[in-house]
Amino acid sequence: MTNNLMTRRLIQLGALFLIGDGVMGLLKPRWHSLLWHFGPQIARAATEELAEHPNTARAIYLAEAAIGAALASCQTPEVE
């Protein structure tokens, strides 16, 4: 029971992160992409591309938020 509850909480935390990050990216895609411009070269290259193409970035951030919302809704039990 405790392990299952911990797993559900971690999934909810992941969903919360995906939704929040996606919404922030939708609001200010260039700024948000450059905020994460660090780490290995491949990660920096990806953030640069997103910053240069804000409409593509918005589409990716929208998909990220939708995945987070779907993940959260799958974890929510139906209440009758």
Biopython code that builds the backbone (N, CA, C, O; Angstrom):
import numpy as np
from Bio.PDB.StructureBuilder import StructureBuilder

atoms = [
    (1, "MET", "N", (0.822, -1.197, 0.000)),
    (1, "MET", "CA", (0.000, 0.000, 0.000)),
    (1, "MET", "C", (0.863, 1.256, 0.000)),
    (1, "MET", "O", (0.620, 2.165, -0.793)),
    (2, "THR", "N", (1.858, 1.324, 0.868)),
    (2, "THR", "CA", (2.699, 2.502, 0.968)),
    (2, "THR", "C", (3.518, 2.693, -0.301)),
    (2, "THR", "O", (3.675, 3.818, -0.775)),
    (3, "ASN", "N", (4.046, 1.594, -0.860)),
    (3, "ASN", "CA", (4.830, 1.668, -2.087)),
    (3, "ASN", "C", (3.963, 2.160, -3.245)),
    (3, "ASN", "O", (4.408, 2.974, -4.054)),
    (4, "ASN", "N", (2.717, 1.661, -3.325)),
    (4, "ASN", "CA", (1.798, 2.085, -4.369)),
    (4, "ASN", "C", (1.471, 3.568, -4.227)),
    (4, "ASN", "O", (1.406, 4.288, -5.224)),
    (5, "LEU", "N", (1.270, 4.020, -3.016)),
    (5, "LEU", "CA", (0.970, 5.427, -2.770)),
    (5, "LEU", "C", (2.163, 6.305, -3.148)),
    (5, "LEU", "O", (1.986, 7.376, -3.729)),
    (6, "MET", "N", (3.359, 5.864, -2.825)),
    (6, "MET", "CA", (4.566, 6.620, -3.169)),
    (6, "MET", "C", (4.724, 6.702, -4.689)),
    (6, "MET", "O", (5.081, 7.753, -5.220)),
    (7, "THR", "N", (4.462, 5.610, -5.379)),
    (7, "THR", "CA", (4.544, 5.603, -6.840)),
    (7, "THR", "C", (3.544, 6.575, -7.437)),
    (7, "THR", "O", (3.882, 7.330, -8.348)),
    (8, "ARG", "N", (2.313, 6.565, -6.932)),
    (8, "ARG", "CA", (1.288, 7.482, -7.436)),
    (8, "ARG", "C", (1.666, 8.931, -7.177)),
    (8, "ARG", "O", (1.413, 9.798, -8.014)),
    (9, "ARG", "N", (2.264, 9.199, -6.039)),
    (9, "ARG", "CA", (2.694, 10.568, -5.734)),
    (9, "ARG", "C", (3.812, 11.015, -6.671)),
    (9, "ARG", "O", (3.830, 12.163, -7.115)),
    (10, "LEU", "N", (4.741, 10.114, -6.971)),
    (10, "LEU", "CA", (5.829, 10.461, -7.891)),
    (10, "LEU", "C", (5.301, 10.707, -9.299)),
    (10, "LEU", "O", (5.770, 11.610, -9.991)),
    (11, "ILE", "N", (4.331, 9.909, -9.721)),
    (11, "ILE", "CA", (3.717, 10.125, -11.032)),
    (11, "ILE", "C", (2.996, 11.461, -11.063)),
    (11, "ILE", "O", (3.088, 12.190, -12.050)),
    (12, "GLN", "N", (2.276, 11.792, -9.992)),
    (12, "GLN", "CA", (1.598, 13.086, -9.911)),
    (12, "GLN", "C", (2.604, 14.233, -9.944)),
    (12, "GLN", "O", (2.356, 15.259, -10.578)),
    (13, "LEU", "N", (3.718, 14.067, -9.275)),
    (13, "LEU", "CA", (4.757, 15.097, -9.282)),
    (13, "LEU", "C", (5.305, 15.287, -10.693)),
    (13, "LEU", "O", (5.514, 16.417, -11.136)),
    (14, "GLY", "N", (5.537, 14.188, -11.391)),
    (14, "GLY", "CA", (5.999, 14.270, -12.774)),
    (14, "GLY", "C", (4.979, 14.963, -13.663)),
    (14, "GLY", "O", (5.340, 15.788, -14.503)),
    (15, "ALA", "N", (3.700, 14.628, -13.478)),
    (15, "ALA", "CA", (2.640, 15.265, -14.258)),
    (15, "ALA", "C", (2.588, 16.758, -13.961)),
    (15, "ALA", "O", (2.423, 17.571, -14.870)),
    (16, "LEU", "N", (2.728, 17.112, -12.706)),
    (16, "LEU", "CA", (2.720, 18.529, -12.317)),
    (16, "LEU", "C", (3.869, 19.278, -12.984)),
    (16, "LEU", "O", (3.687, 20.394, -13.471)),
    (17, "PHE", "N", (5.039, 18.672, -13.005)),
    (17, "PHE", "CA", (6.186, 19.290, -13.657)),
    (17, "PHE", "C", (5.940, 19.464, -15.153)),
    (17, "PHE", "O", (6.213, 20.530, -15.705)),
    (18, "LEU", "N", (5.423, 18.418, -15.818)),
    (18, "LEU", "CA", (5.167, 18.498, -17.253)),
    (18, "LEU", "C", (4.149, 19.592, -17.585)),
    (18, "LEU", "O", (4.334, 20.354, -18.534)),
    (19, "ILE", "N", (3.084, 19.661, -16.805)),
    (19, "ILE", "CA", (2.057, 20.674, -17.045)),
    (19, "ILE", "C", (2.629, 22.071, -16.835)),
    (19, "ILE", "O", (2.458, 22.947, -17.682)),
    (20, "GLY", "N", (3.303, 22.279, -15.716)),
    (20, "GLY", "CA", (3.862, 23.600, -15.414)),
    (20, "GLY", "C", (4.913, 24.034, -16.420)),
    (20, "GLY", "O", (4.906, 25.179, -16.871)),
    (21, "ASP", "N", (5.808, 23.136, -16.773)),
    (21, "ASP", "CA", (6.850, 23.460, -17.735)),
    (21, "ASP", "C", (6.235, 23.745, -19.103)),
    (21, "ASP", "O", (6.663, 24.664, -19.801)),
    (22, "GLY", "N", (5.233, 22.956, -19.482)),
    (22, "GLY", "CA", (4.565, 23.176, -20.759)),
    (22, "GLY", "C", (3.864, 24.517, -20.826)),
    (22, "GLY", "O", (3.946, 25.210, -21.840)),
    (23, "VAL", "N", (3.179, 24.891, -19.764)),
    (23, "VAL", "CA", (2.472, 26.179, -19.743)),
    (23, "VAL", "C", (3.469, 27.335, -19.768)),
    (23, "VAL", "O", (3.256, 28.317, -20.479)),
    (24, "MET", "N", (4.537, 27.232, -19.011)),
    (24, "MET", "CA", (5.560, 28.291, -19.035)),
    (24, "MET", "C", (6.148, 28.436, -20.432)),
    (24, "MET", "O", (6.384, 29.552, -20.896)),
    (25, "GLY", "N", (6.386, 27.316, -21.100)),
    (25, "GLY", "CA", (6.910, 27.357, -22.463)),
    (25, "GLY", "C", (5.924, 27.956, -23.444)),
    (25, "GLY", "O", (6.330, 28.622, -24.396)),
    (26, "LEU", "N", (4.635, 27.732, -23.230)),
    (26, "LEU", "CA", (3.620, 28.324, -24.094)),
    (26, "LEU", "C", (3.587, 29.844, -23.955)),
    (26, "LEU", "O", (3.405, 30.562, -24.939)),
    (27, "LEU", "N", (3.763, 30.321, -22.739)),
    (27, "LEU", "CA", (3.689, 31.757, -22.486)),
    (27, "LEU", "C", (4.884, 32.518, -23.061)),
    (27, "LEU", "O", (4.716, 33.553, -23.705)),
    (28, "LYS", "N", (6.075, 32.004, -22.826)),
    (28, "LYS", "CA", (7.302, 32.686, -23.275)),
    (28, "LYS", "C", (8.279, 31.629, -23.798)),
    (28, "LYS", "O", (9.214, 31.254, -23.090)),
    (29, "PRO", "N", (8.077, 31.147, -25.023)),
    (29, "PRO", "CA", (8.882, 30.026, -25.509)),
    (29, "PRO", "C", (10.376, 30.330, -25.637)),
    (29, "PRO", "O", (11.205, 29.490, -25.289)),
    (30, "ARG", "N", (10.725, 31.503, -26.125)),
    (30, "ARG", "CA", (12.148, 31.816, -26.288)),
    (30, "ARG", "C", (12.840, 31.935, -24.937)),
    (30, "ARG", "O", (13.887, 31.325, -24.717)),
    (31, "TRP", "N", (12.266, 32.708, -24.042)),
    (31, "TRP", "CA", (12.847, 32.896, -22.714)),
    (31, "TRP", "C", (12.944, 31.565, -21.964)),
    (31, "TRP", "O", (13.971, 31.254, -21.360)),
    (32, "HIS", "N", (11.862, 30.785, -22.013)),
    (32, "HIS", "CA", (11.838, 29.517, -21.273)),
    (32, "HIS", "C", (12.852, 28.530, -21.844)),
    (32, "HIS", "O", (13.505, 27.810, -21.089)),
    (33, "SER", "N", (12.988, 28.490, -23.157)),
    (33, "SER", "CA", (13.966, 27.583, -23.768)),
    (33, "SER", "C", (15.382, 27.954, -23.366)),
    (33, "SER", "O", (16.182, 27.084, -23.024)),
    (34, "LEU", "N", (15.692, 29.238, -23.407)),
    (34, "LEU", "CA", (17.047, 29.672, -23.045)),
    (34, "LEU", "C", (17.329, 29.513, -21.556)),
    (34, "LEU", "O", (18.488, 29.428, -21.151)),
    (35, "LEU", "N", (16.285, 29.472, -20.744)),
    (35, "LEU", "CA", (16.468, 29.236, -19.313)),
    (35, "LEU", "C", (17.154, 27.890, -19.060)),
    (35, "LEU", "O", (17.926, 27.746, -18.113)),
    (36, "TRP", "N", (16.863, 26.908, -19.918)),
    (36, "TRP", "CA", (17.408, 25.556, -19.762)),
    (36, "TRP", "C", (18.626, 25.322, -20.647)),
    (36, "TRP", "O", (18.949, 24.174, -20.955)),
    (37, "HIS", "N", (19.302, 26.377, -21.058)),
    (37, "HIS", "CA", (20.464, 26.277, -21.945)),
    (37, "HIS", "C", (21.722, 25.974, -21.136)),
    (37, "HIS", "O", (22.507, 26.870, -20.826)),
    (38, "PHE", "N", (21.901, 24.698, -20.799)),
    (38, "PHE", "CA", (23.103, 24.257, -20.078)),
    (38, "PHE", "C", (23.244, 22.760, -20.284)),
    (38, "PHE", "O", (22.358, 22.119, -20.849)),
    (39, "GLY", "N", (24.333, 22.213, -19.835)),
    (39, "GLY", "CA", (24.539, 20.773, -19.920)),
    (39, "GLY", "C", (25.290, 20.364, -21.173)),
    (39, "GLY", "O", (26.042, 21.151, -21.747)),
    (40, "PRO", "N", (25.075, 19.109, -21.595)),
    (40, "PRO", "CA", (25.791, 18.594, -22.775)),
    (40, "PRO", "C", (25.447, 19.386, -24.043)),
    (40, "PRO", "O", (24.414, 20.052, -24.107)),
    (41, "GLN", "N", (26.305, 19.305, -25.024)),
    (41, "GLN", "CA", (26.131, 20.051, -26.271)),
    (41, "GLN", "C", (24.790, 19.748, -26.940)),
    (41, "GLN", "O", (24.164, 20.652, -27.494)),
    (42, "ILE", "N", (24.347, 18.511, -26.899)),
    (42, "ILE", "CA", (23.081, 18.157, -27.542)),
    (42, "ILE", "C", (21.899, 18.867, -26.872)),
    (42, "ILE", "O", (20.955, 19.280, -27.546)),
    (43, "ALA", "N", (21.955, 19.003, -25.559)),
    (43, "ALA", "CA", (20.889, 19.714, -24.838)),
    (43, "ALA", "C", (20.933, 21.205, -25.156)),
    (43, "ALA", "O", (19.887, 21.825, -25.348)),
    (44, "ARG", "N", (22.115, 21.781, -25.214)),
    (44, "ARG", "CA", (22.242, 23.204, -25.552)),
    (44, "ARG", "C", (21.776, 23.463, -26.985)),
    (44, "ARG", "O", (21.133, 24.478, -27.255)),
    (45, "ALA", "N", (22.096, 22.552, -27.897)),
    (45, "ALA", "CA", (21.665, 22.706, -29.291)),
    (45, "ALA", "C", (20.141, 22.656, -29.392)),
    (45, "ALA", "O", (19.542, 23.413, -30.156)),
    (46, "ALA", "N", (19.518, 21.768, -28.625)),
    (46, "ALA", "CA", (18.051, 21.660, -28.646)),
    (46, "ALA", "C", (17.404, 22.933, -28.117)),
    (46, "ALA", "O", (16.423, 23.410, -28.687)),
    (47, "THR", "N", (17.937, 23.485, -27.041)),
    (47, "THR", "CA", (17.351, 24.707, -26.495)),
    (47, "THR", "C", (17.556, 25.892, -27.439)),
    (47, "THR", "O", (16.693, 26.766, -27.532)),
    (48, "GLU", "N", (18.678, 25.926, -28.130)),
    (48, "GLU", "CA", (18.909, 26.990, -29.105)),
    (48, "GLU", "C", (17.903, 26.894, -30.254)),
    (48, "GLU", "O", (17.364, 27.910, -30.693)),
    (49, "GLU", "N", (17.653, 25.690, -30.737)),
    (49, "GLU", "CA", (16.675, 25.501, -31.813)),
    (49, "GLU", "C", (15.279, 25.934, -31.373)),
    (49, "GLU", "O", (14.562, 26.599, -32.120)),
    (50, "LEU", "N", (14.904, 25.553, -30.159)),
    (50, "LEU", "CA", (13.594, 25.965, -29.656)),
    (50, "LEU", "C", (13.497, 27.475, -29.521)),
    (50, "LEU", "O", (12.452, 28.058, -29.808)),
    (51, "ALA", "N", (14.574, 28.110, -29.089)),
    (51, "ALA", "CA", (14.570, 29.565, -28.943)),
    (51, "ALA", "C", (14.473, 30.255, -30.306)),
    (51, "ALA", "O", (13.857, 31.314, -30.420)),
    (52, "GLU", "N", (15.070, 29.669, -31.323)),
    (52, "GLU", "CA", (15.047, 30.265, -32.658)),
    (52, "GLU", "C", (13.719, 30.035, -33.383)),
    (52, "GLU", "O", (13.395, 30.766, -34.319)),
    (53, "HIS", "N", (12.956, 29.041, -32.966)),
    (53, "HIS", "CA", (11.691, 28.703, -33.629)),
    (53, "HIS", "C", (10.564, 28.660, -32.584)),
    (53, "HIS", "O", (10.171, 27.580, -32.143)),
    (54, "PRO", "N", (10.051, 29.824, -32.193)),
    (54, "PRO", "CA", (9.071, 29.869, -31.106)),
    (54, "PRO", "C", (7.757, 29.142, -31.404)),
    (54, "PRO", "O", (7.141, 28.603, -30.485)),
    (55, "ASN", "N", (7.317, 29.115, -32.656)),
    (55, "ASN", "CA", (6.069, 28.403, -32.954)),
    (55, "ASN", "C", (6.237, 26.896, -32.805)),
    (55, "ASN", "O", (5.341, 26.214, -32.310)),
    (56, "THR", "N", (7.381, 26.379, -33.233)),
    (56, "THR", "CA", (7.676, 24.960, -33.024)),
    (56, "THR", "C", (7.793, 24.671, -31.538)),
    (56, "THR", "O", (7.299, 23.652, -31.057)),
    (57, "ALA", "N", (8.446, 25.569, -30.814)),
    (57, "ALA", "CA", (8.585, 25.400, -29.367)),
    (57, "ALA", "C", (7.215, 25.376, -28.699)),
    (57, "ALA", "O", (6.979, 24.559, -27.809)),
    (58, "ARG", "N", (6.315, 26.257, -29.113)),
    (58, "ARG", "CA", (4.971, 26.270, -28.528)),
    (58, "ARG", "C", (4.252, 24.943, -28.767)),
    (58, "ARG", "O", (3.565, 24.439, -27.878)),
    (59, "ALA", "N", (4.408, 24.383, -29.955)),
    (59, "ALA", "CA", (3.779, 23.094, -30.253)),
    (59, "ALA", "C", (4.337, 21.999, -29.343)),
    (59, "ALA", "O", (3.589, 21.157, -28.845)),
    (60, "ILE", "N", (5.632, 22.017, -29.134)),
    (60, "ILE", "CA", (6.258, 21.021, -28.259)),
    (60, "ILE", "C", (5.817, 21.224, -26.817)),
    (60, "ILE", "O", (5.522, 20.256, -26.115)),
    (61, "TYR", "N", (5.771, 22.470, -26.372)),
    (61, "TYR", "CA", (5.340, 22.745, -24.997)),
    (61, "TYR", "C", (3.860, 22.411, -24.799)),
    (61, "TYR", "O", (3.469, 21.970, -23.719)),
    (62, "LEU", "N", (3.044, 22.614, -25.816)),
    (62, "LEU", "CA", (1.632, 22.238, -25.725)),
    (62, "LEU", "C", (1.503, 20.724, -25.590)),
    (62, "LEU", "O", (0.714, 20.235, -24.782)),
    (63, "ALA", "N", (2.276, 19.986, -26.378)),
    (63, "ALA", "CA", (2.259, 18.527, -26.280)),
    (63, "ALA", "C", (2.729, 18.069, -24.894)),
    (63, "ALA", "O", (2.178, 17.127, -24.325)),
    (64, "GLU", "N", (3.736, 18.734, -24.365)),
    (64, "GLU", "CA", (4.250, 18.409, -23.030)),
    (64, "GLU", "C", (3.167, 18.610, -21.964)),
    (64, "GLU", "O", (2.981, 17.760, -21.093)),
    (65, "ALA", "N", (2.460, 19.733, -22.040)),
    (65, "ALA", "CA", (1.391, 19.997, -21.077)),
    (65, "ALA", "C", (0.254, 18.989, -21.238)),
    (65, "ALA", "O", (-0.325, 18.548, -20.245)),
    (66, "ALA", "N", (-0.068, 18.622, -22.475)),
    (66, "ALA", "CA", (-1.132, 17.642, -22.718)),
    (66, "ALA", "C", (-0.754, 16.265, -22.177)),
    (66, "ALA", "O", (-1.597, 15.570, -21.611)),
    (67, "ILE", "N", (0.490, 15.872, -22.345)),
    (67, "ILE", "CA", (0.951, 14.594, -21.799)),
    (67, "ILE", "C", (0.869, 14.619, -20.277)),
    (67, "ILE", "O", (0.449, 13.640, -19.660)),
    (68, "GLY", "N", (1.267, 15.730, -19.675)),
    (68, "GLY", "CA", (1.167, 15.862, -18.221)),
    (68, "GLY", "C", (-0.268, 15.773, -17.740)),
    (68, "GLY", "O", (-0.548, 15.114, -16.738)),
    (69, "ALA", "N", (-1.188, 16.438, -18.450)),
    (69, "ALA", "CA", (-2.601, 16.395, -18.065)),
    (69, "ALA", "C", (-3.166, 14.986, -18.230)),
    (69, "ALA", "O", (-3.938, 14.525, -17.390)),
    (70, "ALA", "N", (-2.786, 14.305, -19.304)),
    (70, "ALA", "CA", (-3.252, 12.933, -19.519)),
    (70, "ALA", "C", (-2.707, 12.007, -18.430)),
    (70, "ALA", "O", (-3.430, 11.151, -17.921)),
    (71, "LEU", "N", (-1.453, 12.177, -18.082)),
    (71, "LEU", "CA", (-0.849, 11.373, -17.026)),
    (71, "LEU", "C", (-1.548, 11.607, -15.698)),
    (71, "LEU", "O", (-1.828, 10.660, -14.964)),
    (72, "ALA", "N", (-1.830, 12.863, -15.388)),
    (72, "ALA", "CA", (-2.521, 13.186, -14.133)),
    (72, "ALA", "C", (-3.926, 12.607, -14.120)),
    (72, "ALA", "O", (-4.364, 12.077, -13.099)),
    (73, "SER", "N", (-4.636, 12.698, -15.232)),
    (73, "SER", "CA", (-6.013, 12.200, -15.260)),
    (73, "SER", "C", (-6.065, 10.679, -15.180)),
    (73, "SER", "O", (-7.031, 10.125, -14.654)),
    (74, "CYS", "N", (-5.052, 9.999, -15.688)),
    (74, "CYS", "CA", (-5.003, 8.534, -15.574)),
    (74, "CYS", "C", (-4.772, 8.088, -14.138)),
    (74, "CYS", "O", (-5.162, 6.984, -13.756)),
    (75, "GLN", "N", (-4.147, 8.931, -13.355)),
    (75, "GLN", "CA", (-3.847, 8.600, -11.961)),
    (75, "GLN", "C", (-4.982, 8.951, -11.018)),
    (75, "GLN", "O", (-4.969, 8.546, -9.855)),
    (76, "THR", "N", (-5.950, 9.688, -11.496)),
    (76, "THR", "CA", (-7.063, 10.129, -10.652)),
    (76, "THR", "C", (-8.172, 9.082, -10.671)),
    (76, "THR", "O", (-8.720, 8.793, -11.735)),
    (77, "PRO", "N", (-8.511, 8.514, -9.531)),
    (77, "PRO", "CA", (-9.561, 7.500, -9.519)),
    (77, "PRO", "C", (-10.940, 8.121, -9.785)),
    (77, "PRO", "O", (-11.201, 9.269, -9.424)),
    (78, "GLU", "N", (-11.791, 7.352, -10.410)),
    (78, "GLU", "CA", (-13.159, 7.801, -10.652)),
    (78, "GLU", "C", (-13.930, 7.742, -9.347)),
    (78, "GLU", "O", (-13.888, 6.735, -8.640)),
    (79, "VAL", "N", (-14.642, 8.831, -9.021)),
    (79, "VAL", "CA", (-15.441, 8.894, -7.804)),
    (79, "VAL", "C", (-16.910, 8.893, -8.213)),
    (79, "VAL", "O", (-17.333, 9.670, -9.069)),
    (80, "GLU", "N", (-17.663, 8.022, -7.593)),
    (80, "GLU", "CA", (-19.090, 7.919, -7.948)),
    (80, "GLU", "C", (-19.942, 8.681, -6.990)),
    (80, "GLU", "O", (-21.164, 8.705, -7.135)),
]
sb = StructureBuilder()
sb.init_structure("model")
sb.init_model(0)
sb.init_chain("A")
sb.init_seg("    ")
for serial, (resi, resn, name, xyz) in enumerate(atoms, 1):
    if name == "N":
        sb.init_residue(resn, " ", resi, " ")
    sb.init_atom(name, np.array(xyz, "f"), 0.0, 1.0, " ", f" {name:<3s}", serial, name[0])
structure = sb.get_structure()
